[in-house]
Amino acid sequence: MKLILIDKKKITINTKSFIFKPEKKIKWIAGQYFIYFLKHDKEDLRGIMRFFTISSSPFEKYITISTKVSDKSSSFKKSLDNLKIGDEIIVKGPDGDFIIEDVKKNLVFIAGGIGITPFISIIRQLNFEKKLINISLLYSNKTKAFAFKNELDKISKNNKKLQIKYFISPKKIDKSVLKKHINNKSLFYISGPDPMVESITKILVDLGIKDEDIRKDYFSGYKS
């Protein structure tokens, strides 16, 4: 399927959103991803294909990629950043099970950096449907430039069921933080760089959380 670029937005100093209109109606569930194909010159070893979680929500009707872009970015991201309004990209999907299935559970969302993207999609959709349930968002970042912070704070202000805590490096989401969110009705969703996801998972398992109560979304290629 083709997606047509209709807008670009700067989210933080090094994060951008690329907004696409699908060539035909498409359905997906908040938290899912697409596989994107973009032919370009001087492609790196990873080639023309990438996986990106959809940061927009199904009710918005368009597909958004939100990602970090810099001089050190991959050839794919540089090509993505160079797209002009009206240019096209090919996608396959949607796919992924990083979605909300049990609204009776207390949800603990743990985001590292740009790993916030599935969570902003899920939270927006729940807020739109007026179904926001008990969610604790633990959001860590290298700097105070948290992507989507203003939007998240606004939703949280209007709905006390969404509780947010921000962690700026060197502060971390450690065992002492996670212990406060342990109970028999909690599901844990972890999204971020591979080392962060593995580290948080190990802590949760050590705290007695079962594997089936942990969902993971890996953002490979990011250091933090």
N, C-alpha and C positions, 0 to 999 in steps of 0.2 A: 504494500500500500504506500501511496505517496502522501507526504505531509508538505504543506506549503508554508514557508516562513512568513509570518504577518507582523512580528514585532520582536524587538530585543529590549531587555530592561537590565539596568545595573542594580544588583541587589546589595552588594557590599563592595569594598574597594577591589576585591579580586573574585567576585562571584557575579555571574550573569544568568539571566533567564532568557531562553529562546522559545518563542511562542509560535506554534504551528497550527494551521487549520487542516484537518484531515480532508482528503479528496472525497470521502464518503462517510456517512455516519458510522461511528464506532463506539463500542461499549467496553468499559473496563471497570475494575473495582479499585477504589482508593488503596494505594500501597503497592500496586503492580508496576511492572516495567515493560518496556519495549526493547527489541534489538534494533539498532539503527545502523544503516549502511550509507556511507558517504565516500564516494570515490574522490581522490584528491592526489595531487602531485607530492612526491617525496614522502610517501607514506612510511611510517616506522614499522618495526617488527610486528606490532599488533594489528597492522592492516587497516581495512576500511570498515570494520565492524566494532561496535561498542554496545554495552548494556547501560541504560540509564533508567532509573526510577522516574515515574511521571510525577512531577511536583504539582501540577494542576489537579483539580478534582473533577470527577465525572460530570457534575452539574454544570461545569464551566464550558463543556463542549469542545474545548481545544486541548492540544497536547503541549506540555511545557517541559523542556529540559532545563534544569537549574544546576550549574556546575562551576567549579573554579576555573578561571582562565588567566594565564600569565605568560610571560616570555618563555617560561620553562615548560609550558604545556605540550602535550603530545601533538603530533601532526594532525590527528583527527580533530582535536579541540581547536587548534588554530584554524583549520579549514571550516569548522562549525562557526567560529567567531567571524570568519571572513564572508559568510553567506550574506547575500543581500535580500532585502524584502522581495518576496516573490520566488525566490529560489526554492528548490525541492530537495527532500531527503527521503530515503526509502526506509520503511520500518516493517518489522515482523512481530506479531504478538496480538494482544497483550498476554503476559504470563506472570507467574509468581504467586506464592501463597503467604506473603507478608501482609495479611489482611485481617480485619476484625471479623471473627466468627462467633464469639460469645460475649454479648453485651452485658451479661450478668457478672462478669469478672471485673475485678479492679485491674486496670491496665497500667503498667509501668513502662513508659517509653524512654529508652536510653539512646541519645543521639550524640555522635561525635562529628563535629564539623559539618560538612555537606551531607552527612548521613541524616540530616533533618528532613530531607526531601520526601520520603514516604510518610513521615509524620505530619508534615504540613498539609499534604494531600488528604490524609485520613481526618485530621482535625477540622479542616475546612468543610469536608463533606458532612461530618457529623453535626457541625455547627449549622450548616445550611439546612439539614433535615431536622434540626432542633432535637437531636438525639444524643447530644454530648453526654457521655457517661463518665464514671470516675476514672480520671486519667492523671497520672503524675508524670510530668515530662522532666527528665534530667538531661540537660543539654550542655555539653562541654565544647570548648573552642579554644584555639591558640590565643586569640585576642578578643576584645570586647565587641568586635564586628560580627555579631551573630546574625546569620541570614534569617529573615522573616521575623525578627524579634518584635518589631512594632505591631505586626499583625497578630502574632501569638499573644502578646500582652493585652491587646484589645479584646480578643476572644476570651482570655482568662478573666479579665476584669468584668466582663458581662456574664460569665458563667463560672461559678466557684467550684464546679466539679473538675475543672482543669487547673491543676496546680503546677507551676513551673519553677524550677530552680536552675540557675545558670552557673557554670563552672568555667572560670578563665584560668588557663595554664599559668602557674604550675599546680593549681588546685585540680583535683581529680575526683572522679566518681569512684570512690573506693569502698572497701568492705563496710566501714562505719556508716557510710551514706546508704548503701544498699540494704543493710540490716533493718533500717527504719521502714522499709517497704515490703518486708517479708510477712505474708500471711497466707492462709489456705485458700484465698480467693483471688490471688494475684497471677496475672500472666505477664511475662517480661518480653518486650520487643527491643532488640538491640540492633542499631544501624550505624555503621561507620567503617573506618579503616580496619583491615583484617586483624592487626595486633590488638586493637581496642576491643573488637568484638570477642576475640578469643579470651582476652584477659577478664572481661566482665563475665563471660560465660563461666569461666573457671571459678570465679568468686561466688557466683550464684549456686553452682553445683556444690561447692564447699559449704555453703549455707543451707544446703538441703533441698534446693529447688530441683524438681524433676526435669529431665530433658524435654518432655512433652509440654512443659509450661514455659519454654524458652523459644522464641522465634528470632531468627537471625537474618540480617541483610548485609552482605559484605560489599564494601566499596573498595575494591582492589586498586592498588596503584597510589593510594593516599597514605602518607606517613602518619597523619594525625588530623 
